[in-house]
Amino acid sequence: MPDLIDGAALLAEVEAFHRRFNVFPREGAYVAVALWDAHAHLLDAFDSTPRIAFLSPEPGSGKSRALEVVETLVPRPMLAVNARAAALFRSVSDPAGRPTILYDEIDTVFGPKAGDNEELRGFLNAGHRRSGVTYRCVGDGGNQTVVEFPSYSAVAVAGLGYLPDTITTRSVIIRMRRRARNEQVEPFRARLHEAQGNKIRDRLAQWAEQVREDISGRWPEMPEGVTDRAADVWEPLLAVADAAGGDWPERARAACVELVNAARADDKGSVGIRLLTDLRDHVMVGIDRLPTVAILDRLCALEEAPWADMAGRPLDSRGLAKMLGEYMTADNTPVKARNIKAAGAVLKGYYAADLHDAWERYCPPPLLRAATSATAATPQVSEPETVAEELFTSAT
């Protein structure tokens, strides 16, 4: 019987191997990547597998190098630059074993010039769950049958910019950046260092067999505030940390909170959610109704907001109505402009009461402000309608 492997020491070795060649932007990223490498050896112990994404705004930020190091540590690595979905789901179904897919230059698939690539997006989404499958017709002409291809596989990607929301929410996101002059790493030489990584990989595989049954029964406790999709993403990684022991359970949960908070701060959300949030936090603060013309004026005046330049022209009343009409009031009717009577005239506008349900359901929690600044920024009136009347008058 082989000697038992110390999981905590092994994960520390994985982390140290990454630190030799990779500079990550956050300490939590080193923890997350080490746990992800180990989890790739234990996929069948989990109900889902998180994607890990190395993204940056500019080339030369170490994304591809991160994948190169990961490649030495995971089982059956498959480099997939510009691979199509058909090749990937057939590889996942290979009787010889499931690959770990490493997809570099993912921006060529989902970037602004790539066009639609729904088939690959669907494969990556479906493969997040162990039950995920892809259906394809196989055969010639009219003699075809529907075949079910498993999609469940560990996937690491690297690229410029952002990923589609459906993939981002299933991923641990690591925002890479170019190394500063004082950040030094070893040059990675495949002929030399690949063998070193493979030795660690082989021990990870042995340790995985050692803890597989234990991990299958684990339901790791999530840090406070990590729920829903973020919990799905981190559950396998925390289970690995708990099985390893040592200081890894504590470090893993600290990394989880750090990276989940970073993702939330970086999350641009959909344009609809951005509109709802800007209306709540900047346009209709302390106001119960506001004419459309005043809403548009305030939206377009917001710095670092897209409303003044929507495909070359400012957001107008028709665009505002179309976007808000996608959301429902508390009575489950579409949000629509209604008449606002004030100052002896009638204009179309929107009521905060109609937007409140959408604010509660879709917008992130409001940013906390100091009581003094909040008091200074909020109009002091006895009736919300008074503020609306003043704005209404200025709008007309």
N, C-alpha and C positions, 0 to 999 in steps of 0.2 A: 504493500500500500504506500503510495507516494506521501511525502511529508505534507502536512497542511501548510498552505500559503497564508501569510499574514496580509489580509486585504488592505489594511490601512497603509502598511509599508509599501505595498505594490502600487496603490494609487498615488502615493507620494513620489514613487519612481516615475510613474507616467507623467505626473505634473512636472517633475524636474526635467524630463526629456523634452517636453514642450518648451519650458523656459530656456533651454539651451538655444533654441532656434526661432522662437516666436516672441514677439512683444505684443501683448494684448492690452487693450485700453483700460481694463479694470481687473482688480485682483480676483473678483468673482468669476471672471471669464476663464482663468486657469483651472479653477475648481470645476466649473461646468464642463469644460472640454475633456478633462480627465475622466469625469463621471460618464460623459457621453461615449468616450472610447470604450470604457468598460461595459456600458449597457449594450453596445453593439454585439457583444458576445452572449447576451442573455435575452434576446428578443422574445423568445417563446415563453419567457417568464412574465411578460407584461401584456396588458391589453392594448397598449399603444406605444408608439415610439416617437419622440420629438425629433424634428429636423433641427440641425444646427446650421446657422447661416453666418458666414463671414462676409460682411458687406462694407463698402467704403465709397466715398464720393469721388475718389481719384485712383488711378492705377498706382502701382508701386507701394501699396499699403500692407503687404504681407499676407494677403488672402490666399493666394495660390500656395505659398509656403506653408501656411497652416494646414491646407489640405494634404500637402506632401507629407507632413509629419503624421497627420491622422492616418494616412494611407499605410504607414508602417505598423500601426497599432491595432487595426480593426480586422475582422475576419473577411476573407475573400474580397478585397477591395476592387471596385470596378470604376475606373476613370471614365467619365461620361461627358466629355466636352461635345456639345451639339448633338448628343444622342437623341433619337426620337423615342416617343412613348412606346411604340411597338417593340423596339429593341429592349427597352427597359423591362417591360412586363414579361417578356419571354425569358429574360435573364433571371428575373425573380422566380420564375417557375422552373428553373433548371434543376433536374433531379440531383445534380452533383452538389447542390447547396445554394442557399440564398446569398447573394452578394451584398456588400455594403457599398452603396452607390455614392460616389464622390463627383459632384457635378460642378465643374469650374465654368467660369464665364456664363453664369446663369442669366446675366443681363441680356445676352444675345437671344435668349428665349422669351424673357418677359419685359425687356426694356422698351422704351418708347418707339423704337424703330423696328421692333420685332414682329409687330402685328399680333393677331390672336393665336394662341397656342393652347386651346382649351383641352386638347387630348392629354398633353403632358401635365397641365395643371390638374386635371382630373385624376391622373395616375398618382401624382404626389399627394393630393388630398386623400384619396382612397387608401393609399399605403400607410397612412398615419395610424390606422386601426388594424388590429390583428385580423378582424373579420373582413377587411377591405379586399375587394376583388375588382377585376376589370373584365367586362364581357366583350367578346369579339366573335364575329362569324368566320369560321374556318371551312375551307373547301373551295370547289370550283363551280362557277355558274350557279345553277339552281340547286346543286347538291351541296348545300352548306349547312353546318350545324353551329349552334351557339356554344362557345367554349368559355369556361370560367377560368381566368388566370389570376392567381393570387397576386396582390399588390403590396403586401406587408413587407417593408424593408427599411433598414436604417439608411437615411439620406443626409449627407452633408453637402452644402452648396457654398459657392463663393461667387461674388460678382459686384458690379458697380450699382449704386443707387438703392432702390427699394424693391421688395417683392410684392406680389399681389397679397391683399389682406388675407385671403383664404389660406395662404401658405405662411405668412408672417405669424398669424395667431397659432400656428402649430409648431412654431420654431423657437429655439433659443437664439436670440439675435446678438451678434457680437459686432459692434461697429468699429472696424479697423481704421487705423490712421498711419500715416508715414512715420517711420522712426525718427525721433529727434536725434541730434548729433551725440547726445550723451547716453543714448540707448543702444547698447552694444549686444550683439548675439553672435553665436558661432555660425560660420557659413555652413549650410547644409550640403553635404556631398553624398549623393545617393549611394554610390558604391561602398562608402564607408558606413554611413549612418543608417541606411536601410536595414542592414543586418542587426545593428544594435536595437532598433525599434522592433524588429521581428522577434527578437528574444523576449522582449517585454510582452509582445503580443501573445506569444506562446504561453507565457505564464498567466496572462489574463484569461486565456482560454481554459487553463487548468483550474484557476480560481473560480471561474464561472461554473464549471462542473461541480466544484466543491460546494457552492452556495446556491445553486439553481433551485433546489427544492425549498430552501429557506426563503429565498426571495419571492418565489411564486405565491407564498402565503402572506407576504407583507402588505400592509396598508399604511404607508408612512404618514405621519402627522404633518399637515401643511402649516407653514407659517401663517400668522394672522393676516387676513386680507388677500391671500392667494387662493382664488376660487375659480370655478368654471374652467375655461380653456387653459388658463395659466396653470391650474392644478393638474390638468391632464398632461401638459407638457413636462412638468417637473416631477410627477409621481415616480416614473422609472428611475430618474437620477437620484432622488432622495432614497429610494429603496436600495439602490446600489451603495449609497453612502452609509445607510444604517447597517447593511450587511458587512461592510468593511470595518466599521467601528472606529475606535480611536477618536480623533477630533473631527473626523469627516462628517458625522451627522450635524454637528454645529456649524462647520464651515459650509456645508452644502446648503443649509437653510439661510445662512447669511448671504451666500451667493445668489440664492433664489430670490430673496427680497431685493437685493441690489440690482439684478438684471431685470426682474419684473418691473420694478419702479423705473428703470432706465427705458424699458420698452414703452411703458405708459407715457412717460414724458416725451418720447420721440414719436409716439403714435399720432399721425396726422388725421386718422379717421377718414371717413367718407366726406365728400363735400357737403352732403346733407347734414351730417352730424356737426361739421364745422359751422354751418349756417345756424343750426339750432343753438349751439353753444355760444356763438357770437351774439345772437339775439338775447340770450339769457344773461350773459355776463357783461355785455357792453352796450347794447342798444335799448333794452327795455328794463333796465335796472330801476326798481321803484316806480314803474309805470304800468298801468293796467291796460292801456290801449294806445296805439300810435298809428297815424296815417301811413300808408305805403310810401308816399314820397319822402316822409321824414325818416322812415326805416332805411330806405335806399341811400339817403344822404349820409346817415350815420354809418352804415355798413361800408360804403365806399371811402369814408374818411379813415377807416381803421388801417393803421400801418401793419405791414406784414400779413395782410389778409388778401384773398384773391378777388374780392368783389369788384374792385375798380377795373379789373382787366380779366374778363371772362371771355377767352378766345378773341381778344382784341377789342372788346367793348365792355362797358360797365354792366353789371347786373341790372336788369330792368324789371318792371312790375310783372310782366308776363313770365320771366324766368323765376322770379320770387314765388309767384303763385304756383308754378309747376313744381318747384322743389318742395314747398311746404305742403302741397296737396298730396304728397306721398305719405304724409304722417296723419295720424288720427287724433281727434279730440278725446276727452274722457268718455264721451257718448258714442265713440266708435264711428264718427263721421269725419270725412277729410277736413283738414284745416283749410279754411277759406277766408278770403278777405270779407269783412262785413262793414256795414255803414257805421261811421263814427260821427256823431252830431256834437258840434261845439262851435262857439263863436258865430252862431247864426248860419252855418253852412254844413254840408255833409260831404265827407270824403270817404273813400274806401281805405280800410286799414285792418290791422290785426290786433286781437285781444290776447293778453297774457294768459287768461284762463283757458283759451283754446290751445295754447302751446304747452301748458303745464304738464300734461300727461306725456307728451313726447320728450320734454326736458327730463322728466323722471326716468323714462325708459331707456333713452339713448345717450344722454350726455354724461360725461364724466362728472364726478363730484365737483362743485364749485371750488375754486381756489380760495384757501383761507386767507383772510386779510386781517391786519391789526384793527382793533375796534376803532381807534382814532382815525385811521386813514379811511376806513369804510364809512365812518360818520361824515367825514369831510367830503367824500366823493358822492354821497347819496343826497339828492335834493330833499330838503326838509320841508315837507308839506303835510297838511292834515288830511288831505284827500288825494289819492293817486290821480284822480281825474283832472285835478288842477294842473299838474305837470303836463298831462296830455293836451289840455286846452292850450297851454302856452306854446307847446311844440306845434300843435295843430295850427295855431295862428301864424307862427313863423313859417310853417310849410306852405300856407296859402299866400 
